[in-house]
Amino acid sequence: MQLSMTRLEAALLLSVAAAALLACLGPAAPQYVNYHAFADQRAAWGLPHGMDVLSNLPFAVGGIWGLVTLYRQGFVPGVRHSLALLFFAGLVLAAIGSSIYHWQPDDTRLAYDRLGMVAAFAGLLGMATADRMSERAGVLVAQTVLLWGPLSIAVWATSANLLPWAVLQGGGMLLVLWLACCRPLEGAWGLSLWTVIAVYTLAKLLELGDHQVFMWTGGMLSGHSLKHVAAACAAWPVGAALQTATRPVHNGKLAEGPAPRT
């Protein structure tokens, strides 16, 4: 059992500490005034803001698909499988929280939306870290996000300061970018982090271009609705890595069934 800290783990701890200092001591960042003014205000099949609500279904589909995959493989003890469970369960929670928010957008319901995202974010960042750095670092990152996320939402809800939440999101994606430049560890799942980055970038661009996309599509689809669909695609690289990890190579061929324990 490795007890000494590697250079990457030390750099990770320093980065987390620096991010925490920025979140605590940095200038307050208020949420912009028209945050809830989404482009598509139409009802659909009796649902207010119908497309923004229904477009959360891909989160639920991706999460349930991942959970079913894990169930069919049987319980496999280990850090990566636990983090995958957290991620896929988080997608289901994100679908629920975002649907509640978009049903009637306001600050109170936005807190539910962000809380739903925390578990998925923790699982994804934890898996990425376990894949490229170490399993114990992956657990630390996941635990940090699970603590930091609700605290930052509480800070925003009570003081209107969005900085801690923004640092969590921005810092998390910088971490993924850093890890994407590192080689997977021996025996790692080989999670495609560049795909994760591409999915996040597309989702963010669609979110920022909500009204423009709505105009370009002639009022058919908004950028925010498409953002939900794009973000849910993060389930694909995780599911692909999970399925590959449980089909080890024997004599040049992929064998079916769980990978043997080492």
Beta strands, then each sheet from edge to edge (+ up, - down):
strand 1: 249-250
strand 2: 253-254
sheet 1: 1+ 2-
end
